[in-house]
Structure formats: structure tokens, C-alpha cells
Amino acid sequence: MSSSGCKLPRKAVVVGAGPVGCLAAMSLARMGWSVDIYEGRPDMRLPSSKAAAQQRSINLAISARGLAAIQAIDPAAADRFLSTVIPMRGRMIHDAQGHQQSQPYDRDGQGINSIGRAYLNEDLLGEALAVPGIRVFFQHKVVTVDFDRKTMNVRDVEGGKDVNVSFDFCVGADGSYSIIRRQLMRVVRMDYQQEYIPHDYLELKMPAGPPTEPGGDPTFLLDPNHLHIWPRHTFMLIALPNKDKTFTCTVFAPTAEFDRLNSDEAILRWFQANFPDALPLIGQEALLADFHRNPRSALMSIKAKPYHYKDRAVILGDSAHAMVPFYGQGLNCGLEDVRVLDILLRDAGVDPTAQTPDGQEDPQLAHALSTYSATRHEDLVAACELAMDNYVEMRHSVTTLGYRFRKALDNLLYSLNRKHVTAKDVTAPLLDKPFINSPSGWLPLYTMVTFRPDISYSTARRRFLRQSQILETTAWLSAGVAVGMGIAGVTLLRRLYARA
Ligand SMILES: Cc1cc2nc3c(=O)[nH]c(=O)nc-3n(C[C@H](O)[C@H](O)[C@H](O)COP(=O)(O)OP(=O)(O)OC[C@H]3O[C@@H](n4cnc5c(N)ncnc54)[C@H](O)[C@@H]3O)c2cc1C
């Protein structure tokens, strides 16, 4: 309590100023916590940081879940954010001959949104810093945490010294190599699984095209309202549009495949054979320069449980559930973590000014965090598994006849579902409820995951598995009926022929 008698806010420390950390800080500060963010890297708004980000400018697809989460924490920020994205309404499949085929994501024209990672992060950081009660310390890397004493040791990288920071509540949003997760493992019996997939990824830049008239604006070399995919069974290339009319392309391939590309000739030959229409758009010189300069990175999936410790720490975003990027859900899921936790903290009546005597726990906060671990785990595991399943779909299944038949059947059954529900219809109830979880009628998996933030990942996956069995049975029955009719037809023809 302050000398004037008004209660002082408790202190939350958020580790990591990535998108999830920024949104978590906004959520806590709006509830009344005093929030300090510690970020190991320099300020991303500095020109030197921007130059470094140019080297690795992964762009992201943000969809309804991520948007619903930002909307729940700060509706005005969500509106500002939407003005900076490029909508993508479907996949554009490029075959080996360079033909393109559009596959819309949704019958109601809903899509996903492309945004530069650095752009998104800067945007959310700006929003966070505009909220009273939030401070950020760049180049401050958390090294160790003593959760029982509620203190952490932070390295001030610029000043070259260590500082001791105390906290009431610690939120780890420090990415897939999280120090907070590792420190939690010392005090929590955490089940933990980390899996690398045998594929790496490498980024390439497709430049903007020339203006259509002298002095005009540059143009896109491909349709900007699609996510472009060149599926080649064991590997693939994808391209997402940027605001400056360029595309960020990413090659995903097995490590052994990349290893074979050990000379300029081999790289150009491989590109010419597999992505003949992309090569001239990227340009041979630019392709080789990117191949030599840009890092090849590994992809992994992380599952953990629980995500919290007593009333004082929780991990969110990639630190709790890094996933392979093939469903475009990693960030969406991390932002959703913040929305779900925000609701649980409010539901439990956590008071950001409540002071607990030394050694005692805040029962409301402890309850909210244990409910978070207990209820969120199933969804986070489902999200990781959906992402893994989608890798096969993106690089291989989309090219097969069986897939297209099942997809057509899936869409046909969906069209019989008379109730059209779009992401906009379900966003308002999500301000107070984690999920609604009672979807009706037939819903394709992609629709549930991407456009229905009211349906949890685990419900979507369970429902999909049930629907898949029905599709499988229907496909076999149709095949059986077709074969039966064929046999009957041939028999009839033979009889007629014999009589003639
Ligand atoms: C190739 C690729 C494509 C992707 N595409 C998509 C997509 O289309 N859609 C989607 O939703 N997701 C996508 N993702 C996933 C998405 O990038 C992540 O899920 C998201 O960035 C996680 O955000 P975060 O805030 O949890 O972690 P991060 O963005 O990793 O931020 C963590 C922050 O913590 C800081 N930090 C780390 N350690 C410390 C420390 N000790 N002390 C202080 N600070 C620290 C880091 O510097 C960093 O700023 C993709 C991922 C990859 C690899």
C-alpha cells in the first residue's frame, strides 16, 4: 500500500518482446499490473535492427485466431493492425510445367493475411508501449530465475553487467529456446518433448515487378491474394506477398536434398527442373546470392506440461509449444494463449494489487494458472499435431486425385450445412469465453482451424477425425457402387451380345 493509502500494482515481468510477449504485457497492464518486459535483443525499431531483419524477413500468415486474440485484448489495435496486412484468399498451386491452379480457402471468401514478421512485431511493440504501466528493457537477457524467491538474474548486454530483478508474476514468452521453460523444469515436474523434423528451410526474395507505366508504382510478379505453393512431394517452395510488392519465398526440403545443392550449377539445375516458373521471377543471380547468404534453419516441435509454477510463472507462445509452420498457426496459437489466460485471470478474480505475505500464495492466481495448464494442454498438443499433418498435405496430398476427390466431397457436405458462420460472427463472445465448442453441421478442418476461433484446436481435430471416417466410408462405398455398376453393365452387354 502507498503512503496515500491507494494500493500499488503488483509487478509482472514478461520475458521476450516478441508478438506473444507484447500482447501478454498489454493484457496484464490493462488489468492493472505494472509490467516490465525484458528483451535480449536490441530495439527492433532501430535502423541497425531493421537492416539485420532484412536478412531474414520471414513473413507470417495471421488468421482469425490471432486476430480474435488481439481484438479481445485491444479492439482498436486489432483494427489498426488489419490495415497493414495483405489478404490471401486461397492457395495457388504451381505444377512442374508452371501451370497455376487456384484453390480458395473458404466458400464465403474468407482468407488469411500476410504480414512481415518484423512489421508485426514492431506494430505490437508500439501498441504495448502506448499502454500506461508497460516499460521495456532491450538488450537485457534473462539468465537465471529463482522462482521461490521471485527474483531473476538479467544480463545488461550493453552495460556489460548483471542486474537482479524481483517480480510477483513472471510470463515466459521467450520463444522456442526459452530460458524460462528451462528454469521452470528445475522446480516443476514438467513433461517435455522436442522433435526435429528431417527438413530445413531457407528464405529467398522475389523482387517487385516493373511499373506498368513510366513513373508508376512497382507491381507484383504473382497474384498477391494467394499463398503460392510449388508442391513437389518430398520438398516444396512457398511464396507470401509483402507490402512493397515483393514476395518472401521459402524452400522447405530434407537436409539431404539441400546438401546435394553444393554448387551454383546444381542449385540452378534443381530450380529449373522443379520450379521453372519461379526461377525467372526470382532471378538467377538473386537466387544464388540468397542461397549463399541466408541461413538454412531447422524446424522443430515442442510439447510440454504443465505450463505454470504455483502462483508466479507461466510460459506462453513458442516457449510452451513451438510447432512446425505448415498450418500457419504457431503465432496464432501463441496469441490465443494470451486471450485464454486473460479470461481465466479475470474469471478467477485475480487482483493485480493484492499483496500476499511472504511465503504465501495468491490462491486466485494459482487457481487461474493451474486451470490454464489443465485446460490448454489438449489444444496445444492438437495444434502441434495438426501442423505436422499439414506438412504432408501441402507438399504432397494437394497434388493427388484422391485428395481432390475427398476435398470436393468435403466441400459438398459443407455446402449442405445451412448455417454460414464466419469469423466475424464468433469474435464478440470470445471476449469472455475461451471457446464455444458446440459447432453444428459438417465443417472442413481448414475452416475450423483457420476461420473458427470459437472452436478449440482439440475439438477441431476430434471432429475432423470423425468426419474423415465418414468420408473414407463414403469414398469406399462410392467406389464399390461404381465397380458393382461396371460389372453389372459388362455382364448385361455380354448377354445382349450373346443373344444377338
Ligand atoms: C519459417 C516459419 C514460418 C512461420 N509461419 C507462420 C505463419 O504463417 N503463421 C503463424 O501463425 N506462425 C508462423 N510461424 C511461427 C511463428 O513465427 C512463431 O510461433 C511466433 O513467432 C512465436 O512468437 P513468440 O512471441 O512466442 O516467440 P518469438 O517470436 O520467438 O519471440 C521471443 C522473444 O524472446 C526473446 N528472448 C529469447 N530469450 C530471451 C532471454 N533469455 N531474455 C530476454 N529475451 C529473450 C527473443 O529475442 C525474442 O524477441 C512460422 C515460423 C517459422 C519458423
The ligand as a Gaussian input file, in Angstrom:
#p B3LYP/6-31G(d) Opt

LIG

0 1
 C        9.516000     -20.493000     -41.345000
 C        8.434000     -20.147000     -40.362000
 C        7.210000     -19.703000     -40.814000
 C        6.181000     -19.406000     -39.915000
 N        4.965000     -19.037000     -40.395000
 C        3.946000     -18.802000     -39.538000
 C        2.658000     -18.397000     -40.037000
 O        2.452000     -18.267000     -41.234000
 N        1.663000     -18.168000     -39.124000
 C        1.854000     -18.326000     -37.778000
 O        0.898000     -18.130000     -37.012000
 N        3.058000     -18.707000     -37.284000
 C        4.106000     -18.929000     -38.117000
 N        5.340000     -19.285000     -37.628000
 C        5.509000     -19.406000     -36.169000
 C        5.782000     -18.040000     -35.523000
 O        6.904000     -17.457000     -36.118000
 C        6.015000     -18.210000     -34.034000
 O        5.024000     -19.040000     -33.492000
 C        5.980000     -16.863000     -33.312000
 O        6.972000     -16.005000     -33.789000
 C        6.183000     -17.081000     -31.815000
 O        6.134000     -15.848000     -31.157000
 P        6.709000     -15.729000     -29.679000
 O        6.464000     -14.302000     -29.277000
 O        6.187000     -16.824000     -28.825000
 O        8.282000     -16.025000     -29.814000
 P        9.399000     -15.238000     -30.628000
 O        8.831000     -14.529000     -31.787000
 O       10.479000     -16.229000     -30.863000
 O        9.907000     -14.133000     -29.585000
 C       10.664000     -14.486000     -28.452000
 C       11.418000     -13.256000     -27.978000
 O       12.095000     -13.574000     -26.751000
 C       13.397000     -13.026000     -26.781000
 N       14.235000     -13.814000     -25.861000
 C       14.661000     -15.088000     -26.017000
 N       15.409000     -15.470000     -24.962000
 C       15.451000     -14.410000     -24.120000
 C       16.074000     -14.181000     -22.852000
 N       16.805000     -15.130000     -22.249000
 N       15.921000     -12.972000     -22.272000
 C       15.182000     -11.982000     -22.861000
 N       14.586000     -12.137000     -24.069000
 C       14.707000     -13.341000     -24.682000
 C       13.810000     -13.163000     -28.240000
 O       14.874000     -12.268000     -28.556000
 C       12.509000     -12.819000     -28.962000
 O       12.378000     -11.453000     -29.212000
 C        6.393000     -19.560000     -38.506000
 C        7.639000     -19.992000     -38.047000
 C        8.648000     -20.279000     -38.944000
 C        9.975000     -20.759000     -38.425000

